Amino acid sequence: MLSPPERDGAAAGQHFNSILYYGVGDIQAAARSLEGRGVRFDQAPHVVARLPAADLWMAFFRDPDHNLVALMSEVARA
């Protein structure tokens, strides 16, 4: 999924870009794998929405050019 920039332009020291969302089957495993490769998360995996049959989880990090990137996963509730 690709979202539009949340803000127009860039203030000094800030970077606003479209966010690229990667859907993954297991967000915790994906985050561990990326952390093992040196990725530092701005926000670790966390629930952002409670859907009827699942919870929507997201985690945010920045690429080498400081663009915001996200992992997302729908996790079924037991």
N, C-alpha and C positions, 0 to 999 in steps of 0.2 A: 504494500500500500504506500502511496506517496501523498503527503499532505502539503498544502501551500504554506509559505512562510507565515509565522504568526504575527510578524511585524514587518513593516516596510522599512527599507534602508538599514543602516547600521550606525549606531553611535560609537564613539571612541572606545576601542577595546571590546566591542560586542560583535557578534556574528550571527546573522539571522538567515536561515536557509529553509528550504523545504525539508521535511523530515521523511526519511526513507524507513519504512517499517518492514521488518523481516518476520514473517510468520514461522514459528518453530513448534515442533511437537512437544518438546520438554524444555521450558524456558530456564529451569534451574540448571540442567545439564549444559545447555547452550552457554549460559552465563559463566559457568565454571570453566568450560573449554576456552572461552575468550579470555577470561582472567588468567588462565594458565599461559596464554600467549602474550600477556602484558597489557591487556585492555583494562582501563580503569573506568568504572561506571560512575556517571553522575548520579544515577538513581538505580539501585539494585532492583531485582525483580520484586514487584509488588502488585497487589490487586488494584485495578483502576475502575472496574465496574462489575457489579453482580448481575449476571444475565439469568434468565429463567432456568437454564439447565447447566450453566457453567459460570466460572469466574474468568474475567478477562484480565490477564496479567501483562505487564509491560516492564521493560528495563531500558534505560537510556545511557548512551555513551557517545563519545565523539570520535570521528575518524581523524586521520593524521592532519587534515586541513581544518579541523575543528567544526566540521559539519555535524549536526545532531543526527544520530541514528538510533533506532529502537528495535528491540525484540518484542514480539507480542505472541501470546498463546492463550487459547481458551482451554481452561482446565475444568473438566467435569467435576461436579460436587458429588460426594458419596451419599 
